């Protein structure tokens, strides 16, 4: 679906964000190390900056999803002054 793997356009980034968001919303999880490994094994992605951008997007979407997840379990860590 990405036309130019060497130069991501803003439409490509929106599409990539949507894929990661849909994965998380459906209850699936992804591991960024596995994503990076996939790029190495896939073979047609040669541009390091595009690969880094996609992995950064995956981090961003995951963080944003976790922040908005109302059912996230919070730590019972007593080291915080939250009382």
Residue pairs with C-beta under 8 A, 6 or more apart in sequence:
1 15
2 8
2 12
2 15
2 16
3 9
3 12
5 44
5 45
5 46
5 47
5 50
6 46
6 47
6 50
7 47
7 50
8 16
8 50
8 53
8 54
13 53
13 57
16 54
16 57
17 57
17 60
17 61
20 30
20 57
20 58
20 61
20 62
21 61
21 65
23 29
23 30
24 30
24 61
24 62
24 65
25 65
30 58
30 62
32 55
32 58
32 59
35 54
35 55
35 58
36 51
36 55
39 45
39 51
39 54
45 51
66 72
